[in-house]
């Protein structure tokens, strides 16, 4: 596969996340191949590409989720505000507090709505003004008005879309700087999906958001920048093209990008 991806879209904002010559391995399997790109602050960056091309793996390097997988390892640099978070001496708890994660399927804890949101602050020892923190986080997640009268009820009793917003509130409660979303709406209906997209637009005023999606319409609607990943029989996890979302969808520089976003494969 031949491609010359741009390392970063033209941007006027500061870089929040960056990878430099990133290679990622699961044992002997190389899942990401020499990825270098910069993700701007307070923007939504979509990561698109066919299944198995390394999208989720790429996103998860930023909060060290790979530490939980035996045999996983990183080569190259993974930078948060210019600091390499892939090093062995890095405080992983601090990294995961600064870089929150929302998964494909909503995963509220089997506890009350209140306790779901309060869980992270309690673990971090932030017990002062906990009621205010819970309310503020639920408001930011556009959920407060729907649950304010049932905070002591189980979070598992909410609808799928509400559960996903509860998970987002749980992430917000520990004051992250970055929110990673791995196909956050793939299991939701269209109405709940739109709410998640609208919420992301509101949140980017204060957070940097990276979202993995298979939905081309969602990427076009909801993101400011888009990175297209691809794999070939010889190599997995290659960055083909990266730029402003309007350029990627309307004026792609690589034929592979054009073929993918127009549905010719994938």
C-alpha positions as CSV (number, residue, x, y, z in Angstrom):
1,X,0.0,0.0,0.0
2,X,1.5,3.3,-0.9
3,X,0.3,6.5,0.8
4,X,1.6,9.8,2.0
5,X,-0.6,10.7,4.9
6,X,-0.4,14.3,6.2
7,X,1.0,14.2,9.8
8,X,-1.5,16.9,10.9
9,X,-4.3,18.9,9.4
10,X,-3.7,22.6,9.1
11,X,-4.9,24.0,12.3
12,X,-4.8,27.1,14.5
13,X,-5.3,25.3,17.8
14,X,-2.7,23.8,20.0
15,X,-1.8,20.1,19.7
16,X,-3.3,18.1,22.6
17,X,-2.4,14.5,21.6
18,X,0.4,13.3,19.3
19,X,2.0,10.1,18.2
20,X,5.5,10.0,16.6
21,X,6.5,6.9,14.7
22,X,4.1,4.8,16.7
23,X,4.3,1.0,16.3
24,X,2.1,-1.2,18.4
25,X,2.4,-4.9,19.0
26,X,0.2,-7.7,20.4
27,X,3.0,-10.2,21.0
28,X,4.6,-10.7,17.5
29,X,1.6,-9.2,15.7
30,X,2.1,-5.6,14.6
31,X,-1.2,-3.8,14.9
32,X,-0.1,-0.2,14.2
33,X,2.5,0.7,11.7
34,X,4.6,3.9,12.0
35,X,1.7,6.3,12.9
36,X,2.6,10.0,13.3
37,X,-0.2,12.5,13.7
38,X,-1.2,15.4,15.8
39,X,-4.7,15.9,17.4
40,X,-5.8,19.5,18.1
41,X,-7.1,20.7,21.4
42,X,-10.9,21.3,21.8
43,X,-11.8,19.6,18.6
44,X,-13.5,16.3,17.6
45,X,-11.3,14.0,15.7
46,X,-12.9,11.0,14.0
47,X,-10.9,7.8,13.3
48,X,-12.4,5.8,10.5
49,X,-11.5,2.6,8.5
50,X,-12.6,-1.0,8.0
51,X,-12.8,-3.5,10.8
52,X,-9.4,-4.8,11.9
53,X,-7.4,-1.7,10.7
54,X,-6.3,-0.7,14.2
55,X,-8.7,2.2,15.0
56,X,-9.5,1.1,18.5
57,X,-6.0,0.1,19.2
58,X,-4.8,3.5,18.2
59,X,-7.3,5.3,20.4
60,X,-6.5,3.2,23.4
61,X,-2.8,3.9,23.5
62,X,-3.6,7.4,24.8
63,X,-4.8,6.2,28.2
64,X,-2.6,3.0,28.4
65,X,-5.5,0.6,28.1
66,X,-3.0,-1.8,26.5
67,X,-1.4,-2.3,29.9
68,X,-4.2,-4.7,30.7
69,X,-3.3,-7.0,27.7
70,X,-0.4,-9.4,28.1
71,X,2.2,-9.1,25.5
72,X,1.1,-5.7,24.3
73,X,3.8,-3.1,23.8
74,X,4.5,0.3,22.2
75,X,7.4,1.6,20.2
76,X,7.6,5.3,19.5
77,X,6.1,8.2,21.3
78,X,2.6,8.9,22.6
79,X,2.4,12.5,23.7
80,X,-0.1,14.3,25.9
81,X,0.6,18.0,26.1
82,X,4.1,17.1,24.8
83,X,4.8,14.6,27.5
84,X,5.4,10.9,26.6
85,X,2.8,8.8,28.4
86,X,4.1,5.5,27.1
87,X,7.1,5.4,29.4
88,X,7.4,2.9,32.2
89,X,7.8,5.5,34.9
90,X,4.6,7.3,34.0
91,X,1.8,7.5,36.6
92,X,-0.9,5.5,34.8
93,X,-3.6,6.4,37.2
94,X,-2.9,10.1,36.4
95,X,-3.0,9.4,32.7
96,X,-6.4,7.7,32.9
97,X,-7.8,10.5,35.0
98,X,-6.7,13.0,32.3
99,X,-7.7,10.8,29.4
100,X,-11.2,9.3,29.9
101,X,-12.6,6.4,27.9
102,X,-16.2,5.6,26.7
103,X,-16.7,2.2,25.2
104,X,-18.9,0.8,22.4
105,X,-21.5,-0.6,24.8
106,X,-22.7,1.4,27.8
107,X,-21.1,-0.1,30.9
108,X,-22.6,1.5,34.0
109,X,-21.6,-0.1,37.3
110,X,-24.3,-2.2,39.1
111,X,-25.0,0.6,41.5
112,X,-27.1,3.8,41.8
113,X,-26.9,6.6,39.3
114,X,-25.4,8.8,42.0
115,X,-22.8,6.2,42.9
116,X,-21.8,5.6,39.3
117,X,-20.9,9.3,38.9
118,X,-19.3,9.6,42.4
119,X,-17.2,6.4,41.9
120,X,-14.2,8.1,40.3
121,X,-14.0,11.1,42.7
122,X,-14.3,8.8,45.7
123,X,-11.4,6.6,44.4
124,X,-9.3,9.8,43.9
125,X,-10.2,11.0,47.4
126,X,-12.3,13.9,46.2
127,X,-15.1,13.8,48.8
128,X,-15.7,17.5,49.2
129,X,-18.8,18.9,47.5
130,X,-19.5,15.5,46.0
131,X,-23.2,16.2,45.5
132,X,-22.3,19.3,43.5
133,X,-19.8,17.4,41.4
134,X,-22.3,14.7,40.6
135,X,-25.0,17.2,39.6
136,X,-22.5,19.2,37.5
137,X,-21.3,16.0,35.7
138,X,-24.8,14.9,34.9
139,X,-25.7,18.3,33.6
140,X,-22.6,18.3,31.4
141,X,-23.7,14.9,30.1
142,X,-27.2,16.3,29.3
143,X,-28.8,13.8,31.7
144,X,-29.6,15.7,34.9
145,X,-33.1,16.7,34.1
146,X,-33.9,13.1,33.2
147,X,-32.6,11.5,36.4
148,X,-32.5,14.1,39.1
149,X,-35.5,12.6,40.9
150,X,-34.1,9.0,40.9
151,X,-30.5,9.3,41.7
152,X,-30.6,6.4,44.1
153,X,-32.0,4.0,41.5
154,X,-29.8,1.7,39.6
155,X,-28.0,3.0,36.6
156,X,-28.8,-0.3,34.9
157,X,-32.5,0.7,34.8
158,X,-31.8,3.5,32.3
159,X,-32.3,3.2,28.6
160,X,-29.3,2.4,26.4
161,X,-28.8,6.1,25.4
162,X,-29.2,7.3,29.0
163,X,-26.7,4.6,30.2
164,X,-24.1,5.9,27.7
165,X,-24.6,9.5,28.9
166,X,-24.3,8.2,32.4
167,X,-20.9,6.7,31.5
168,X,-19.9,10.0,30.0
169,X,-21.0,11.8,33.2
170,X,-18.8,9.2,35.2
171,X,-15.9,10.2,33.0
172,X,-16.5,13.9,33.4
173,X,-16.6,13.6,37.2
174,X,-12.9,13.1,37.4
175,X,-12.1,16.2,35.4
176,X,-10.4,14.8,32.3
177,X,-8.8,16.8,29.5
178,X,-9.5,14.3,26.8
179,X,-12.4,11.9,26.1
180,X,-11.8,8.9,23.9
181,X,-15.0,7.4,22.5
182,X,-14.8,3.9,20.8
183,X,-17.9,3.6,18.7
184,X,-20.1,5.1,21.5
185,X,-23.3,5.1,19.5
186,X,-23.0,1.8,17.6
187,X,-25.5,0.0,19.9
188,X,-27.9,2.9,20.1
189,X,-31.0,3.9,18.1
190,X,-30.9,7.0,15.8
191,X,-32.4,9.3,18.4
192,X,-30.0,8.3,21.1
193,X,-27.1,8.5,18.6
194,X,-28.0,12.1,17.7
195,X,-28.0,13.0,21.4
196,X,-24.5,11.6,21.8
197,X,-23.3,13.6,18.7
198,X,-24.9,16.8,20.0
199,X,-23.4,16.2,23.4
200,X,-19.9,15.8,21.9
201,X,-20.3,19.1,20.1
202,X,-21.1,20.8,23.4
203,X,-18.3,19.0,25.3
204,X,-15.5,20.0,22.8
205,X,-15.7,23.5,24.2
206,X,-13.8,22.2,27.2
207,X,-12.5,18.8,26.2
208,X,-10.5,17.2,23.3
209,X,-12.5,14.3,21.8
210,X,-11.4,11.4,19.7
211,X,-14.1,9.2,18.4
212,X,-13.8,5.9,16.6
213,X,-16.8,5.3,14.2
214,X,-17.8,3.0,11.3
215,X,-20.6,5.4,10.5
216,X,-19.4,7.7,7.7
217,X,-22.4,10.1,8.1
218,X,-21.5,10.4,11.8
219,X,-17.9,11.2,11.1
220,X,-18.9,13.8,8.5
221,X,-21.5,15.4,10.9
222,X,-19.8,15.3,14.2
223,X,-16.1,15.7,13.7
224,X,-13.7,18.6,12.8
225,X,-10.8,16.3,11.6
226,X,-10.8,12.8,10.3
227,X,-8.0,10.1,10.2
228,X,-8.5,7.2,7.8
229,X,-6.8,4.0,8.8
230,X,-6.3,1.0,6.5
231,X,-4.6,-2.4,6.3
232,X,-3.1,-4.5,3.5
233,X,-2.2,-8.2,3.4
234,X,1.3,-7.3,4.3
235,X,0.8,-4.6,7.0
236,X,-1.9,-3.6,9.4
237,X,-2.7,-0.3,11.1
238,X,-1.6,2.2,8.5
239,X,-2.6,5.8,8.4
240,X,-3.7,6.6,4.9
241,X,-4.9,10.2,5.2
242,X,-5.6,12.8,7.9
243,X,-7.1,16.2,7.5
244,X,-10.0,18.4,8.1
245,X,-13.2,16.4,7.8
246,X,-14.6,18.6,5.0
247,X,-11.4,17.9,3.0
248,X,-11.4,14.2,3.7
249,X,-15.0,13.8,2.6
250,X,-15.1,16.3,-0.3
251,X,-11.5,16.5,-1.5
252,X,-9.7,13.3,-0.5
253,X,-6.1,13.2,-1.6
254,X,-5.8,9.4,-1.7
255,X,-7.8,7.1,-3.9
256,X,-8.2,4.6,-1.1
257,X,-9.8,7.3,1.0
258,X,-12.2,8.1,-1.8
259,X,-13.1,4.5,-2.3
260,X,-13.8,3.9,1.4
261,X,-15.9,6.9,2.1
262,X,-18.0,6.3,-1.0
263,X,-18.7,2.7,0.0
264,X,-16.7,0.9,-2.7
265,X,-15.2,-1.3,0.1
266,X,-15.1,-1.7,3.8
